[in-house]
């Protein structure tokens, strides 16, 4: 009995002496478990390996800055684990690294408390753990040896078993960088996944710069017919973070889209709307597909074939890019690559972006009796929702402030903008307005661009207003899935091509419909949209 009591006493002293180190280990393990949503032995060993790292840092001079860098990286992992129950993806990292200053400020106001909490917890536990380990008898040399064994033996062996178990040999051979990142994500969800994801992102950027050197061409099966009727004015409006489930146009309980509703209820209806979904849940990937002939499964046409601005230029339109997003160079983002060939461009420069201000640019660029193709890129309903509406929207949708209420008001604000665009559009008797959102939004549970298998991340509004004799509604419906009548906005470039006077072969139409059955998620994998729907 005395031996048992002595053992308990010693154990208690050990726990008390290394209480913060044990808490830090528990914190690392929790992050790893939540990131994978399973208890994984490789992930737990991954977490344990960082106690070795902390012991090395604790016993090495001038390493405080390394400890703080580690705290920041761990806080990213903690944020994604605790808030979204997943891990940093290449898409999420790209969004972080490519975001503009104004958008970064906007997003931070939404996540500041959770992000700061993760950073504070990570920094506190790492530094207090190191203070304990500094006095421990466990040597730095032993930690270095064990860490090297982990890096050189255990990690490669774990990865090899994963590749064999999933039969990923061909995947690794064909896409070595992306496949390696997938293996790391499945086994090493703490810090190592961030390093791997960053390398994957840099590799993607390198490939993009190489592709930019290629000469673009018209896709096979698409040709311009100068004898076909085409509109004088096309207004291609890109919304932001708008979910069709929050539009009264689609049956939502609040009157969020009164202008759209009025046109849809006219006799005959001036507006047609469709049950659409986005090919991706973040702007960079969604617009890469929508604005080009690339697909969720094939990025190459983005670089090899003409994009939507190229097509409009070749069809005789003056192309005008009007944006509430910051201007990025053509090698900095997919959208920048597309917009670079516009004949004219206007970018709002204020910190807090008001979509209604874009109307001044539109009026300035509008030229009567001239073929013009306007791209109007909105801030729409991007977080923080409270900055996306004004008193007019609040009066129309009164009630206590909440995330949902503010989001609904932002939808109403976009509806007002489109009403104003319509007033300008009516100055020309031959015009088409095409509105859609880049992706949708999980309003209450986390925004967008998160790795969850939820169709609500992708379900978007798509509407057209047509004052020409061109059968725009028939063209749009031709690209819908005949079994479900759902349409992927990835087919927008085909639809706009036909509206501008291009002929599209039946084979291309059928391929577009088949490609449109898929979405490209932030983990860089392709999924069938139908698999996201509730069973």
GUKOLBA-129684 format. One line per 4 residues: for each residue x, y, z of C-alpha. Coordinates in Angstrom, 3 decimals. Layout:
% GUKOLBA-129684
X Y Z | ... .
% end
This chain:
% GUKOLBA-129684
0.000 0.000 0.000 | 2.841 2.344 0.889 | 4.441 1.706 -2.514 | 1.161 2.590 -4.224 .
0.844 5.762 -2.152 | 4.453 6.666 -2.936 | 3.817 6.101 -6.655 | 0.706 8.272 -6.562 .
2.624 10.972 -4.704 | 5.445 10.946 -7.243 | 2.962 10.974 -10.104 | 1.196 13.913 -8.539 .
4.458 15.812 -8.181 | 5.319 15.060 -11.825 | 1.921 16.249 -13.020 | 2.175 19.418 -10.956 .
5.740 20.080 -12.087 | 4.848 19.691 -15.768 | 1.211 20.781 -15.638 | 1.517 23.304 -18.472 .
3.493 20.889 -20.625 | 0.791 18.254 -20.160 | -1.874 20.861 -20.924 | 0.077 21.860 -24.024 .
0.251 18.221 -25.152 | -3.492 17.838 -24.557 | -4.047 21.037 -26.571 | -1.943 19.722 -29.463 .
-3.759 16.361 -29.382 | -7.175 18.037 -29.358 | -6.249 20.119 -32.400 | -5.059 16.996 -34.218 .
-8.205 15.024 -33.372 | -10.584 17.837 -34.372 | -8.643 18.514 -37.582 | -9.137 14.919 -38.735 .
-12.389 14.339 -36.846 | -10.994 10.955 -35.732 | -8.533 9.695 -33.125 | -5.502 8.845 -35.266 .
-2.286 7.342 -33.883 | -0.083 9.135 -36.448 | -1.797 12.423 -35.581 | -1.267 11.909 -31.845 .
2.409 11.067 -32.417 | 2.558 14.216 -34.565 | 1.284 16.187 -31.555 | 3.756 14.492 -29.210 .
6.678 15.312 -31.521 | 6.171 18.994 -30.789 | 6.907 18.452 -27.108 | 10.347 17.404 -28.335 .
10.507 20.633 -30.343 | 9.541 22.661 -27.274 | 12.206 20.921 -25.178 | 14.850 21.782 -27.789 .
13.713 25.410 -27.940 | 13.607 25.628 -24.139 | 17.234 24.540 -23.844 | 18.552 26.718 -26.699 .
19.395 30.390 -26.332 | 17.795 33.131 -28.457 | 14.866 31.001 -29.630 | 12.024 33.173 -28.369 .
11.254 34.362 -31.898 | 11.016 30.750 -33.097 | 8.625 29.997 -30.246 | 6.433 32.933 -31.243 .
6.433 31.844 -34.904 | 5.437 28.340 -33.785 | 2.659 29.850 -31.652 | 1.260 31.716 -34.651 .
1.298 28.605 -36.853 | -0.304 26.469 -34.133 | -2.955 29.149 -33.608 | -3.941 28.817 -37.290 .
-4.325 25.055 -36.802 | -6.279 25.647 -33.604 | -8.607 28.142 -35.281 | -9.495 25.799 -38.135 .
-9.834 22.835 -35.734 | -11.983 24.503 -33.088 | -14.112 26.686 -35.373 | -14.476 24.456 -38.459 .
-13.391 20.985 -37.251 | -10.896 20.675 -40.107 | -7.450 21.889 -41.119 | -5.772 24.474 -43.293 .
-6.326 23.729 -46.977 | -4.500 25.024 -50.034 | -7.597 26.981 -51.012 | -7.859 28.577 -47.573 .
-4.162 29.444 -47.571 | -4.454 30.967 -51.037 | -7.388 33.078 -49.873 | -5.358 34.291 -46.887 .
-2.233 35.072 -48.898 | -4.032 36.621 -51.872 | -6.661 38.590 -49.996 | -6.645 42.351 -50.301 .
-6.029 44.711 -47.404 | -9.635 45.883 -47.284 | -11.016 42.352 -47.375 | -8.533 41.221 -44.718 .
-9.679 44.006 -42.401 | -13.306 43.065 -43.055 | -12.745 39.390 -42.313 | -10.718 40.089 -39.169 .
-13.604 42.022 -37.637 | -15.653 38.836 -37.914 | -13.096 36.356 -36.550 | -11.030 38.555 -34.227 .
-12.231 37.034 -30.948 | -11.814 33.392 -32.001 | -8.489 34.107 -33.726 | -7.116 36.089 -30.798 .
-8.291 33.394 -28.381 | -6.427 30.695 -30.328 | -3.297 32.843 -30.557 | -3.391 33.678 -26.845 .
-3.928 30.043 -25.833 | -1.195 28.771 -28.156 | 1.352 31.376 -27.043 | 0.599 30.920 -23.342 .
0.811 27.130 -23.392 | 3.940 26.990 -25.564 | 5.870 29.554 -23.510 | 4.824 28.191 -20.104 .
5.603 24.661 -21.257 | 9.067 25.748 -22.337 | 9.648 27.368 -18.956 | 8.942 24.020 -17.290 .
10.979 22.009 -19.791 | 13.971 24.322 -19.394 | 14.529 22.802 -15.938 | 13.755 19.215 -16.930 .
16.372 16.461 -16.903 | 15.352 15.410 -20.432 | 18.314 16.549 -22.494 | 18.249 18.555 -25.686 .
20.481 15.935 -27.354 | 17.974 13.163 -26.643 | 15.151 15.304 -28.038 | 17.125 16.028 -31.215 .
17.841 12.319 -31.738 | 14.210 11.316 -31.183 | 12.986 14.116 -33.446 | 15.352 13.040 -36.213 .
14.119 9.439 -35.851 | 10.579 10.761 -36.173 | 11.390 12.808 -39.280 | 13.622 10.252 -41.019 .
11.927 6.961 -40.064 | 8.463 7.319 -38.581 | 7.008 10.003 -40.876 | 8.127 8.350 -44.148 .
6.988 4.906 -42.911 | 3.590 6.314 -41.922 | 3.210 8.045 -45.279 | 4.245 4.888 -47.145 .
1.635 2.793 -45.323 | -1.021 5.412 -46.138 | -0.129 5.413 -49.832 | -0.210 1.615 -49.946 .
-3.480 1.361 -48.020 | -5.245 3.832 -50.334 | -3.478 2.604 -53.491 | -2.271 6.125 -54.217 .
0.871 5.098 -56.108 | -0.456 6.457 -59.406 | -1.754 9.597 -57.681 | 1.709 10.252 -56.226 .
3.383 9.637 -59.587 | 0.981 11.869 -61.538 | 0.574 14.729 -59.033 | 3.523 14.422 -56.620 .
3.076 17.768 -54.837 | -0.699 17.633 -54.410 | -0.668 13.944 -53.483 | 2.090 14.419 -50.906 .
0.078 17.237 -49.380 | -2.935 14.911 -49.140 | -0.820 12.295 -47.335 | 0.511 14.900 -44.906 .
-3.026 16.184 -44.286 | -4.215 12.693 -43.378 | -1.410 11.954 -40.910 | 0.305 15.120 -39.674 .
-2.379 17.768 -39.057 | -0.305 19.932 -36.704 | 2.177 22.421 -38.243 | 3.516 19.958 -40.832 .
0.297 20.336 -42.834 | 0.834 24.113 -42.886 | 4.362 23.707 -44.257 | 3.170 21.187 -46.847 .
0.197 23.341 -47.830 | 2.412 26.404 -48.259 | 4.757 24.416 -50.529 | 1.734 23.193 -52.515 .
0.510 26.770 -52.867 | 3.938 27.956 -54.085 | 3.998 25.082 -56.574 | 0.574 26.139 -57.864 .
1.784 29.726 -58.256 | 4.868 28.511 -60.118 | 2.714 26.456 -62.474 | 0.471 29.464 -63.023 .
3.427 31.637 -64.053 | 4.573 28.932 -66.456 | 1.101 28.659 -67.954 | 0.934 32.434 -68.416 .
3.640 32.150 -71.055 | 1.420 30.014 -73.284 | -0.402 31.496 -76.259 | -4.185 31.276 -75.908 .
-6.556 30.031 -78.582 | -10.260 29.499 -79.265 | -11.541 26.161 -77.933 | -12.498 23.569 -80.536 .
-16.196 23.619 -81.346 | -16.688 27.346 -80.669 | -16.755 29.911 -83.480 | -17.955 33.469 -83.900 .
-20.885 34.137 -86.251 | -20.978 37.805 -87.212 | -24.465 37.343 -88.702 | -26.029 36.340 -85.382 .
-27.906 38.981 -83.408 | -26.109 40.102 -80.263 | -26.940 42.724 -77.584 | -25.522 46.207 -77.689 .
-24.911 46.112 -73.938 | -24.160 43.162 -71.634 | -24.041 43.676 -67.871 | -22.239 40.727 -66.279 .
-22.645 41.197 -62.526 | -20.610 39.051 -60.136 | -22.142 38.923 -56.666 | -20.252 37.907 -53.551 .
-21.144 35.315 -50.897 | -24.838 35.355 -51.818 | -26.956 32.296 -51.017 | -30.117 31.782 -53.039 .
-31.819 30.384 -49.935 | -31.849 33.971 -48.580 | -33.575 35.479 -51.632 | -37.307 36.103 -51.548 .
-37.032 35.462 -55.301 | -36.423 31.832 -54.322 | -39.097 31.730 -51.599 | -37.243 33.099 -48.563 .
-39.537 34.405 -45.803 | -38.010 37.909 -45.707 | -38.527 40.346 -48.602 | -34.837 40.504 -49.457 .
-35.091 40.914 -53.254 | -38.158 43.091 -53.988 | -36.792 44.381 -57.304 | -36.042 40.910 -58.612 .
-39.434 39.754 -57.337 | -41.272 42.519 -59.205 | -39.626 41.680 -62.528 | -40.200 37.958 -62.083 .
-43.897 38.551 -61.354 | -44.447 40.841 -64.356 | -46.553 39.586 -67.249 | -44.690 38.494 -69.254 .
-41.799 38.144 -66.796 | -38.844 40.409 -67.550 | -36.543 38.381 -65.322 | -35.807 34.661 -65.305 .
-34.035 32.936 -62.433 | -32.497 29.499 -62.056 | -31.490 27.040 -59.354 | -27.734 27.372 -59.660 .
-24.666 26.316 -57.755 | -21.090 27.489 -57.843 | -18.201 25.282 -58.989 | -16.200 26.267 -55.858 .
-16.724 27.817 -52.437 | -14.034 30.510 -52.605 | -13.783 33.406 -55.055 | -10.396 32.589 -56.582 .
-11.393 29.056 -57.594 | -14.996 29.826 -58.516 | -14.103 32.703 -60.844 | -11.174 30.815 -62.320 .
-13.755 28.330 -63.611 | -16.670 30.691 -64.336 | -14.623 33.226 -66.320 | -12.853 30.641 -68.458 .
-13.304 27.262 -70.094 | -11.537 25.460 -67.250 | -13.562 22.960 -65.244 | -13.496 21.679 -61.665 .
-11.324 18.789 -62.866 | -9.147 20.572 -65.448 | -7.379 23.896 -64.941 | -5.475 23.915 -68.244 .
-8.157 25.610 -70.410 | -7.848 28.665 -68.158 | -4.378 29.250 -69.591 | -4.699 27.611 -73.006 .
-8.031 29.054 -74.200 | -9.562 32.510 -74.441 | -11.440 33.698 -71.362 | -14.664 35.653 -71.182 .
-12.964 39.047 -71.661 | -11.027 37.747 -74.663 | -14.261 36.469 -76.229 | -16.024 39.789 -75.694 .
-13.098 41.683 -77.210 | -13.115 39.422 -80.272 | -16.885 39.795 -80.616 | -16.480 43.558 -81.028 .
-17.373 44.703 -77.518 | -15.581 47.371 -75.558 | -14.808 45.520 -72.337 | -15.139 47.460 -69.083 .
-14.117 45.959 -65.721 | -15.693 47.711 -62.706 | -14.716 46.256 -59.351 | -15.118 46.733 -55.632 .
-12.216 44.324 -55.117 | -8.640 45.605 -54.987 | -6.689 45.500 -58.227 | -4.243 42.609 -58.453 .
-1.686 41.914 -61.161 | -2.434 39.264 -63.757 | 0.176 36.956 -62.243 | -1.154 37.528 -58.713 .
-4.582 35.982 -59.119 | -6.854 34.232 -61.592 | -9.246 37.203 -61.615 | -6.374 39.602 -62.255 .
-5.298 37.454 -65.190 | -8.779 37.738 -66.758 | -9.363 41.424 -66.044 | -5.940 42.440 -67.404 .
-7.222 42.351 -70.999 | -10.184 44.664 -70.404 | -10.145 47.785 -72.538 | -11.054 49.922 -69.525 .
-11.052 49.216 -65.805 | -12.249 51.012 -62.678 | -11.445 49.988 -59.098 | -12.970 51.469 -55.968 .
-10.134 52.690 -53.730 | -11.797 53.430 -50.390 | -11.182 51.138 -47.397 | -14.878 50.461 -46.691 .
-16.337 49.500 -50.052 | -19.853 50.617 -50.978 | -21.264 48.774 -53.995 | -23.583 51.643 -54.889 .
-20.491 53.754 -55.607 | -19.793 51.518 -58.607 | -22.750 53.125 -60.344 | -20.694 56.310 -60.851 .
-18.047 54.302 -62.701 | -20.727 52.587 -64.770 | -22.336 55.889 -65.767 | -18.936 57.283 -66.679 .
-18.080 54.312 -68.889 | -21.521 53.914 -70.478 | -21.519 55.033 -74.108 | -24.798 55.076 -76.094 .
-24.966 53.197 -79.400 | -21.759 51.296 -78.702 | -21.305 47.599 -78.068 | -20.083 47.294 -74.484 .
-19.491 44.372 -72.128 | -19.505 45.427 -68.480 | -18.159 43.209 -65.702 | -19.318 44.542 -62.335 .
-17.616 42.759 -59.435 | -19.360 43.442 -56.117 | -18.505 43.152 -52.445 | -22.069 41.922 -52.108 .
-22.638 39.968 -48.907 | -19.043 39.327 -47.902 | -18.386 39.433 -44.171 | -18.710 41.563 -42.133 .
-22.363 41.738 -43.139 | -22.910 44.863 -41.034 | -20.834 46.890 -43.491 | -22.804 45.738 -46.540 .
-26.051 47.685 -46.055 | -27.351 51.109 -45.057 | -30.342 52.719 -43.332 | -32.616 52.118 -46.316 .
-32.080 48.354 -46.112 | -32.537 48.444 -42.342 | -35.891 50.231 -42.703 | -37.058 47.701 -45.274 .
-35.950 44.767 -43.100 | -36.418 45.967 -39.501 | -35.662 43.905 -36.422 | -32.997 43.135 -33.864 .
-29.460 42.894 -35.217 | -28.193 39.389 -35.765 | -25.890 37.720 -38.286 | -28.884 36.493 -40.274 .
-30.653 39.860 -40.200 | -27.531 41.710 -41.311 | -26.908 39.159 -44.042 | -30.480 39.549 -45.315 .
-30.030 43.313 -45.434 | -26.859 42.879 -47.503 | -28.873 40.821 -50.020 | -31.456 43.616 -50.115 .
-28.644 46.120 -50.726 | -27.432 44.163 -53.766 | -31.018 44.037 -55.051 | -31.107 47.841 -54.882 .
-27.854 48.108 -56.817 | -29.187 45.877 -59.575 | -32.341 48.011 -59.711 | -30.090 51.005 -60.441 .
-28.111 49.070 -63.055 | -31.428 48.165 -64.675 | -32.347 51.853 -64.940 | -29.088 52.460 -66.821 .
-29.634 49.308 -68.871 | -33.025 50.569 -70.103 | -31.311 53.439 -71.919 | -30.359 50.897 -74.567 .
-33.142 48.845 -76.166 | -30.832 45.888 -76.788 | -29.366 44.785 -73.446 | -28.846 41.679 -71.319 .
-28.135 41.579 -67.592 | -26.628 38.403 -66.173 | -26.296 38.181 -62.375 | -24.854 35.395 -60.250 .
-22.812 35.027 -57.060 | -19.267 33.690 -56.986 | -20.208 31.258 -54.190 | -22.675 30.934 -51.330 .
-22.363 31.329 -47.560 | -22.911 29.459 -44.313 | -24.313 32.490 -42.558 | -24.504 31.290 -38.964 .
-21.802 28.646 -38.846 | -18.720 29.977 -40.541 | -18.886 31.930 -43.782 | -17.398 30.172 -46.813 .
-14.315 28.383 -48.053 | -14.415 25.782 -45.293 | -13.961 22.072 -45.868 | -17.424 20.810 -45.077 .
-19.576 18.719 -47.386 | -22.564 21.051 -47.431 | -24.455 22.142 -50.559 | -25.298 25.430 -48.843 .
-21.720 26.528 -49.506 | -22.424 26.341 -53.229 | -26.142 27.156 -53.807 | -26.258 30.565 -55.487 .
-28.726 32.844 -57.288 | -28.528 33.169 -61.057 | -30.840 35.562 -62.875 | -31.094 37.182 -66.307 .
-32.894 40.280 -67.591 | -33.301 40.429 -71.361 | -34.584 43.269 -73.545 | -33.530 41.680 -76.851 .
-35.078 39.126 -79.200 | -32.274 36.699 -78.323 | -33.704 33.621 -76.526 | -31.520 34.085 -73.435 .
-33.761 31.952 -71.203 | -33.599 29.049 -73.652 | -29.822 29.364 -73.921 | -29.401 29.244 -70.141 .
-31.732 26.268 -69.685 | -29.885 24.360 -72.409 | -26.922 24.101 -69.994 | -28.931 22.814 -67.023 .
-28.825 19.187 -65.917 | -31.899 17.724 -67.691 | -32.613 15.417 -64.730 | -32.624 18.052 -61.994 .
-32.850 21.421 -63.840 | -29.899 22.549 -61.695 | -27.189 24.559 -63.405 | -23.553 25.052 -62.498 .
-22.399 28.645 -62.974 | -19.275 27.113 -64.542 | -21.350 27.112 -67.750 | -21.660 30.903 -67.703 .
-18.906 31.335 -70.285 | -20.762 29.094 -72.748 | -24.025 30.946 -72.109 | -22.400 34.362 -72.565 .
-20.583 33.113 -75.665 | -23.868 32.226 -77.339 | -25.430 35.529 -76.272 | -22.470 37.438 -77.783 .
-22.867 35.654 -81.138 | -20.717 32.550 -80.876 | -21.813 29.129 -82.052 | -21.207 26.299 -79.563 .
-21.198 22.718 -80.819 | -23.602 20.154 -79.376 | -20.602 18.166 -78.139 | -19.392 21.177 -76.164 .
-22.844 21.722 -74.686 | -23.065 18.109 -73.543 | -19.536 18.192 -72.129 | -20.289 21.428 -70.290 .
-23.342 19.834 -68.668 | -21.331 16.780 -67.618 | -18.447 18.878 -66.271 | -20.989 20.973 -64.424 .
-22.068 18.020 -62.314 | -18.884 18.499 -60.259 | -17.528 21.037 -57.791 | -13.945 21.866 -56.780 .
-13.558 22.004 -52.992 | -10.943 23.804 -50.900 | -9.035 20.548 -50.337 | -8.305 20.675 -54.109 .
-10.429 17.604 -54.708 | -13.340 17.240 -57.126 | -16.722 15.986 -55.914 | -20.121 15.377 -57.447 .
-22.458 18.163 -56.391 | -25.250 15.653 -55.800 | -23.145 13.985 -53.097 | -23.383 17.198 -51.052 .
-27.177 17.044 -50.963 | -28.956 15.514 -47.960 | -29.842 11.863 -48.478 .
% end
